[in-house]
Amino acid sequence: MRLTIAGTGYVGLVAGVCFAHVGHQVTCVDIDEKKVAMLNKGISPIYETDLEEFLQEGLQKGLLSFTTDYQSAYRDPDVIFIGVGTPELPDGSANLSYVASVARQIAESVERDCLVVVKSTVPVGTNDKVEQFIKDSLVHPVRIEVASNPEFLAQGTAVHDMMHAQRIVIGIEDKHSETVLRELYAPFNLPIVAVSRRSAEMTKYASNDFLALKISYMNDLANLCELVGANIEDVALGMSYDGRIGSRFLKAGIGYGGSCFPKDTKALQYLAAQYGYNLRTVTAAVDVNNEQRYKLYRKAANRMITFNGIKVAVLGLAFKAGTDDLRESPAIYNIPLLLEQGAEITAFDPVAEENCKRQYQFSMQYVQTVEDALRGAQVCFIFTDWQEIRDVEPSAFKSLMRTALVYDGRNLFDSRAMLEAGVEYYSIGR
Ligand code: NAD
């Protein structure tokens, strides 16, 4: 099939390379000229395992191309995917201006009957509006159908998640859209859940917000475990054997970040409020997370007389391992607090350093190894669960740091091993 994908971010680009990988002819459109030029050279602007390999394969086979020329890209494909961002507005609602602008560009350009598929995460009812808007604005008399196909990939494992998704949810209002989407996804051989458009839109928020809730629940419990002398990891282990609970997403830590859980929880709260409904469970998840991200900073601030002139090692900048994305990362919330207090920070992250330098003007030193960050430090904060950090021997904290004082937001180390190595070690819920 001939596909055009609007947006080459985490979702659009991964979808583009994966659809090309299974043999579809894919054109990806972005408004960012620099990104498009990089992509046409086979260089991925984001870090994801296998992404660059798939990108180069698609380019070499002639199945994948990138352009800013939306008019030709939207003129006559079989399917157009909308995968642009829907970031949070100050009031918590989803900013739909990027989706609207793609809808306008499609209406201006499309010259052949076409299925438009909304992959971006959008509030319930948006697909209806996109359809109406395109139909009202069409320049050429063609038949447009709109379907919802929310994306469930996780950053850090995005290509794998797209190729081996646990399910494909499609929201359709007509048989033809369903047939086209089933054919499009047939090479992936994955379970397809076909529902109404509104249910598909809601399924995306329902899934993300449930995961956020699960994390906040474990973090809330972890805080209580600390008070009552239980260990959250033992508790999680005991819970995990219950098939009704499941074993994933039971890890306590410094709170969720990234571009999705924070904005999708707020967007659903906003949607509920529009209908006069208070979604209390999701509100609780958001409240717990807002506090959790500062938990270690607060603990350290209670333990230390000052951060002024103190050498702080920050291990991990990305919001999770496997990505260079800094959006809503706990590190990005805590670094300014430490700097304001006069801390002298040395930071390590295996892939997010460039993004951090570009997006933030933090006056801190960046180093290429964990050891270099630890050398001479008086306190260490661990914000990301990178393997490179996990691999450090407890004894290295003791031998390299001036004061072996570690605040671990990811529970990467065994508390006893750290204690035996002579490290004053604080983690979450243990
Ligand atoms: P992103 O911010 O990484 O990328 C969006 C891209 O769209 C940018 O490259 C931008 O230049 C481009 N763009 C903006 N306007 C455009 C236009 N008119 N035409 C073409 N391109 C345009 O976003 P993302 O993280 O890929 O997220 C996209 C959507 O998918 C969001 O709704 C998000 O909630 C959802 N989602 C994201 C993830 C994730 O892990 N990042 C997972 C599932 C769903």
Boltz pocket constraint, residues with backbone or C-beta under 6 A from the ligand:
constraints:
  - pocket:
      binder: B
      contacts: [[A, 6], [A, 7], [A, 8], [A, 9], [A, 10], [A, 11], [A, 12], [A, 29], [A, 30], [A, 31], [A, 32], [A, 35], [A, 83], [A, 84], [A, 85], [A, 86], [A, 87], [A, 98], [A, 101], [A, 102], [A, 119], [A, 120], [A, 121], [A, 122], [A, 151], [A, 152], [A, 153], [A, 154], [A, 155], [A, 259], [A, 260]]
      max_distance: 6.0
